Amino acid sequence: MNLKPVSHSAGTPVLPTIVLVHGAFADSSSWNGVVERLQRAGYPVIAAANPLRGLADDAAYVASVLEGVQGPVVLAGHSYGGAVISEAAVGRAQVKALVYIAAFTPDEGESALELSGRFPGSTLGAALTPVPFPLPGGGTGTDLYIEPAKFHDQFAADVPEQVTALMAATQRPVAASALEEKANAVAWKTIPSFSLIATEDNNIPPAAQQFMAQRAHARTVEVKASHAVAVSRPDAVARLIEQAAQSFAH
């Protein structure tokens, strides 16, 4: 893959490529409203397919996507995707900013499950259905789905139900082990970070989002929205990503 960012006339800075990474129980289409707005503003955008199999493996996959991008990158992650981008960006000078959208921002040795459970407010556990799946090397893993009947209230309460019915049917499961896997390294300690906190989030407690954003010294905005803020409030999400893109000289 050899993806080139949008070119402009001589003397005009080249806009960074925006790479978006979805989290658990979603797919790349969850970014559609955000992608539309960023493309309209002239940014080249890639909505990567997060495998949702394990933190280290998922981060390695996203890192391979970054290898195919020329020029500066703004890397954004939603939910568990925040943990993935934190590890994927380690040692990659082309990544100029990290944007966390209702996302996990773990430190080394922390897992998404641990961080979510550290603060009260998440109702995700009671909404999940475990489904076994075969592991490539033998044995059995556990995939987690949000029960379709609970998807709207749990994941996207501010999104119309006819939309969440489609989201529930097309949701990507996450391996339970991915949420339990601890971060090996994190890029937010060396790369400027931005954070959008969804104040009506039932998956990741807003207090956890606040804690992680403050610890990362992230430039932070609060939006009254569900966990699916990229779907319900794409303008706010795109605005923060554009702020991140405009925050560095390129």
URQUITA-V711880 format. One record per backbone hydrogen bond with DSSP energy under -1.0 kcal/mol. CO is the residue of the C=O (numbers start at 0). NH is the residue of the N-H. If there is no record, write none. Layout:
CO	NH
CO	NH
This chain:
2	69
8	11
16	73
17	45
18	75
19	47
20	77
26	29
27	30
28	31
30	34
31	35
32	36
33	37
34	38
35	39
36	40
37	42
38	41
43	17
45	19
51	174
53	57
54	58
55	59
56	60
57	61
58	62
59	63
60	64
61	65
62	66
64	67
65	68
67	2
71	16
72	95
73	18
74	98
75	20
76	100
77	80
78	81
78	103
79	83
80	84
81	85
82	86
83	87
84	88
85	186
86	89
88	91
91	94
93	72
96	74
97	193
98	76
99	195
100	78
106	109
109	182
110	114
111	115
112	116
123	126
124	127
126	146
128	144
130	142
132	140
134	137
138	134
140	132
141	175
142	130
143	173
144	128
146	149
149	153
150	154
150	155
151	155
154	227
155	158
159	162
159	163
160	164
162	166
163	167
164	168
165	169
171	24
173	143
174	177
174	178
176	180
178	112
182	108
186	189
186	190
191	97
192	218
193	99
194	220
195	101
196	222
197	200
201	122
204	208
205	209
206	210
207	211
208	212
209	213
210	214
211	215
212	217
213	216
218	194
220	196
222	198
222	224
224	199
226	228
227	230
227	231
228	232
232	236
233	237
234	238
235	239
236	240
237	241
238	242
239	243
240	244
241	245
